[in-house]
Structure formats: structure tokens, C-alpha cells
Amino acid sequence: MASSSYPSTSTCHRESRQPPTRLGVLGVGELAESLLVALARGCLRDGRSRHDLEFHLSPRNDVRSHRLGWRFGAVRHASNVAVCEASLCVLVGVRPQQLEALAMELRESRALSKDHHLMVMAAGVSLANLQRWFAPARVVRVMTGLAVSEGQSALTLYPEDPLTRDLLSPAVRQVIAFEEEAAFEASMLAVCVNAWQLAQQQALLDWFQTVPGITGPQARQLLMTQMRDALALMEAHPDTPPGELASRIGTPGTWTARGLEQLGGKDGAHHRWQQVLDGLRSELN
Ligand SMILES: NC(=O)c1ccc[n+]([C@@H]2O[C@H](COP(=O)([O-])OP(=O)(O)OC[C@H]3O[C@@H](n4cnc5c(N)ncnc54)[C@H](OP(=O)(O)O)[C@@H]3O)[C@@H](O)[C@H]2O)c1
């Protein structure tokens, strides 16, 4: 993993050592709200007080802001500039196509200083562009998925940065930093996989419900158990490839083996998933 290009003694870091840590948010969208929920819960789980962490929110998104105010005491500001005045560490949650306009607004009002530390959640926008747009602030790229609010997710990071780790790690199970930006960009497709797997579960659920005598809730329980079992096996055997675990279950001559054969191979479902990933990755780069 790359070493941080930011000293851990930055103004922002010193501030984060003294309660309350103030985290600004520019763009209180769906993903930003999910991450804040996870962060607030994670900090409580780590034994920190609710008052150790303060969220400072940009305007717009009334419903989300009020919800975060009510749940976690988040402060809603009248302008984006006010958010930057209140907090040196700032999560940027606007959509990629909204980034340039936001950066222009902050530049024109000279809202950012070199002590600002921006954590930008946007696919397909390079760090070089972000640094140029949001200069003189320092910028890192982060990503997670909407399921982050459940507290089991990973947060990906480019480049490695101790301050971001320190600040956001209570929200997730793991922070994974990448040395190469192309790898970080591709890693975002893992977040998409999450939704595809859910859609796949739906297809399986639909099928099981066609079987006379299996109810919807029973089918759902059966499938959830299988997913938990698969996860448990992968966690129990971290050095064994999942394909090998599958083969150990699907020994020759079993029903499992017959299914594995049909789903694998050049025309199978697994290859189709790889093709989808290939196609999307080429669009991201
Ligand atoms: N949602 C997902 O499933 C998901 C999953 C993984 C990654 N992502 C990524 O996460 C990022 C955010 O996605 P999202 O789904 O959270 O988007 P979103 O719900 O649309 O949130 C973005 C919010 O930013 C606000 N905004 C835009 N420009 C602003 C400005 N200049 N000042 C203040 N607020 C501003 C928008 O307000 P208005 O509504 O008033 O325009 C919007 O509510 C994107 O890069 C997306 O690709 C999303």
C-alpha cells in the first residue's frame, strides 16, 4: 500500500484529535447519508460519545438533513461556504456531473484553504482533476455502497491516507487503499456486484416460489442461509479459492456438480458476469 502523501500532523488531523470532530458534508445525498449513519453508529460502538462527532451539512436535501439533524444532531448550514468555514474535513457527496459547479462556487468564494481535506465520493473523475478543481485543498477519493449503513461494508480509498482512515474507519468493517488509481476505479465495480447479487437472489427466489409448497418467506430464508454459509466458508478458509470450496461441495456425480458444470464454462453465467465487468470497466477508464 502506498504511504500517505499527507502528514498526519495536519491542522485537520489535530482538530480531529480534539472532540468534537467536525465533518463537513457537501452534497447530502443518498450515499452520504448512508455513510454518516454508519459513522455515527460506528463511533458509538467504539465507545465514543454522540457529541464527539459533529456533522456540518450543506443546504438542499431538506428531508435528509432534517433526518440527520434529528437523529445525530447534525448542523444544517445556509451555504456550502459556511460548511467549509465550520469544518476542515469535508466529505463531498455530489454526483460526478455536479462536481465542477460545486468546485467553481467554492473557488469564487475562496472557501477552501490548504488545510481543507476533501474526501470525494465520485466514480470516473480523476484525482488530478479533483485536485485542480478544489485547489488549494487536499483531496482523496473514497467509495462505498449504500449498504454501508448496515455497518458491514468496505470503504475504498485512493491514495492511502491515515487521516481518512482515522476519520471514516468506524463506519466500515474494512478500509482498502489502492496504490493505483485504475485499480481504485475498477474496485468500484465491486459495489455494483452487491446489487447484482441481490437481483440474482430475486431471480432464485422467484424460481423457488414456483415450487408448490414453498412459501415466499421460506424461500427467502433458504437463500439467506445459503449466502451466510458461503460467506462463513470464505471467512473460515481465507487461503482457499472460493472455486475450490465450491468443488469440494460439488463432488463428482452430485446434483451440485451438475449445476456447477452448467453455470461455468464459456457460455455459463459466471463468464457473463465477467463480460459485464469488462464492459463497464472499459467505460470507466
Ligand atoms: N446511490 C447509489 O446507489 C450509489 C452507490 C455507490 C456510489 N454512488 C456514487 O456516490 C455519489 C453520490 O451519489 P448519490 O446517489 O448519493 O447522489 P444523490 O442522492 O443525487 O446526492 C447528491 C446530492 O448532492 C446535492 N448537490 C448537488 N450539487 C450540490 C451543490 N453544489 N451543493 C450542495 N449540494 C449539492 C444534490 O442535491 P439536489 O438533489 O438538490 O440536486 C443531491 O441531493 C455519486 O458519485 C454516485 O455515483 C452512488
The ligand as an SDF file (V2000), in Angstrom:
LIG
                    3D

 48 52  0  0  0  0  0  0  0  0999 V2000
  -26.7380    5.9000   -4.7180 N   0  0  0  0  0  0  0  0  0  0  0  0
  -26.0310    4.8480   -5.0970 C   0  0  0  0  0  0  0  0  0  0  0  0
  -26.5430    3.7530   -5.3410 O   0  0  0  0  0  0  0  0  0  0  0  0
  -24.5530    4.9480   -5.1560 C   0  0  0  0  0  0  0  0  0  0  0  0
  -23.8030    3.8220   -4.8840 C   0  0  0  0  0  0  0  0  0  0  0  0
  -22.4280    3.9150   -4.9730 C   0  0  0  0  0  0  0  0  0  0  0  0
  -21.8570    5.0980   -5.3690 C   0  0  0  0  0  0  0  0  0  0  0  0
  -22.6070    6.1930   -5.6560 N   0  0  0  0  0  0  0  0  0  0  0  0
  -21.9180    7.4200   -6.0320 C   0  0  0  0  0  0  0  0  0  0  0  0
  -21.9950    8.3250   -4.9430 O   0  0  0  0  0  0  0  0  0  0  0  0
  -22.0880    9.6490   -5.4120 C   0  0  0  0  0  0  0  0  0  0  0  0
  -23.3240   10.2910   -4.8540 C   0  0  0  0  0  0  0  0  0  0  0  0
  -24.4560    9.5470   -5.2950 O   0  0  0  0  0  0  0  0  0  0  0  0
  -25.8710    9.6520   -4.5800 P   0  0  0  0  0  0  0  0  0  0  0  0
  -26.6940    8.5510   -5.0860 O   0  0  0  0  0  0  0  0  0  0  0  0
  -25.6820    9.8120   -3.1190 O   0  0  0  0  0  0  0  0  0  0  0  0
  -26.3890   11.0110   -5.2530 O   0  0  0  0  0  0  0  0  0  0  0  0
  -27.6040   11.9260   -4.8080 P   0  0  0  0  0  0  0  0  0  0  0  0
  -28.5390   11.2060   -3.9030 O   0  0  0  0  0  0  0  0  0  0  0  0
  -28.1290   12.5830   -6.0430 O   0  0  0  0  0  0  0  0  0  0  0  0
  -26.8500   13.0060   -3.9170 O   0  0  0  0  0  0  0  0  0  0  0  0
  -26.1530   14.0980   -4.3920 C   0  0  0  0  0  0  0  0  0  0  0  0
  -26.7210   15.2840   -3.6700 C   0  0  0  0  0  0  0  0  0  0  0  0
  -25.8350   16.3820   -3.8070 O   0  0  0  0  0  0  0  0  0  0  0  0
  -26.6290   17.5290   -3.8810 C   0  0  0  0  0  0  0  0  0  0  0  0
  -25.8850   18.5810   -4.5530 N   0  0  0  0  0  0  0  0  0  0  0  0
  -25.5760   18.6700   -5.8570 C   0  0  0  0  0  0  0  0  0  0  0  0
  -24.8590   19.7720   -6.1100 N   0  0  0  0  0  0  0  0  0  0  0  0
  -24.7470   20.4170   -4.9240 C   0  0  0  0  0  0  0  0  0  0  0  0
  -24.1420   21.6220   -4.5380 C   0  0  0  0  0  0  0  0  0  0  0  0
  -23.4880   22.4050   -5.4230 N   0  0  0  0  0  0  0  0  0  0  0  0
  -24.2120   21.9880   -3.2590 N   0  0  0  0  0  0  0  0  0  0  0  0
  -24.8500   21.2190   -2.3490 C   0  0  0  0  0  0  0  0  0  0  0  0
  -25.4580   20.0600   -2.6530 N   0  0  0  0  0  0  0  0  0  0  0  0
  -25.4000   19.6620   -3.9290 C   0  0  0  0  0  0  0  0  0  0  0  0
  -27.8250   17.1370   -4.6800 C   0  0  0  0  0  0  0  0  0  0  0  0
  -28.8830   17.9830   -4.3340 O   0  0  0  0  0  0  0  0  0  0  0  0
  -30.1610   18.1260   -5.3100 P   0  0  0  0  0  0  0  0  0  0  0  0
  -30.9440   16.8600   -5.0520 O   0  0  0  0  0  0  0  0  0  0  0  0
  -30.8420   19.3530   -4.8280 O   0  0  0  0  0  0  0  0  0  0  0  0
  -29.6040   18.2110   -6.6940 O   0  0  0  0  0  0  0  0  0  0  0  0
  -28.0490   15.6900   -4.2650 C   0  0  0  0  0  0  0  0  0  0  0  0
  -29.0280   15.5620   -3.2990 O   0  0  0  0  0  0  0  0  0  0  0  0
  -22.0740    9.5510   -6.9300 C   0  0  0  0  0  0  0  0  0  0  0  0
  -20.7620    9.7290   -7.3810 O   0  0  0  0  0  0  0  0  0  0  0  0
  -22.5370    8.1530   -7.2030 C   0  0  0  0  0  0  0  0  0  0  0  0
  -22.0450    7.6850   -8.4240 O   0  0  0  0  0  0  0  0  0  0  0  0
  -23.9370    6.1440   -5.5120 C   0  0  0  0  0  0  0  0  0  0  0  0
  1  2  1  0
  2  3  2  0
  2  4  1  0
  4  5  1  0
  4 48  2  0
  5  6  2  0
  6  7  1  0
  7  8  2  0
  8  9  1  0
  8 48  1  0
  9 10  1  0
  9 46  1  0
 10 11  1  0
 11 12  1  0
 11 44  1  0
 12 13  1  0
 13 14  1  0
 14 15  2  0
 14 16  1  0
 14 17  1  0
 17 18  1  0
 18 19  2  0
 18 20  1  0
 18 21  1  0
 21 22  1  0
 22 23  1  0
 23 24  1  0
 23 42  1  0
 24 25  1  0
 25 26  1  0
 25 36  1  0
 26 27  1  0
 26 35  1  0
 27 28  2  0
 28 29  1  0
 29 30  1  0
 29 35  2  0
 30 31  1  0
 30 32  2  0
 32 33  1  0
 33 34  2  0
 34 35  1  0
 36 37  1  0
 36 42  1  0
 37 38  1  0
 38 39  2  0
 38 40  1  0
 38 41  1  0
 42 43  1  0
 44 45  1  0
 44 46  1  0
 46 47  1  0
M  CHG  2   8   1  16  -1
M  END
$$$$
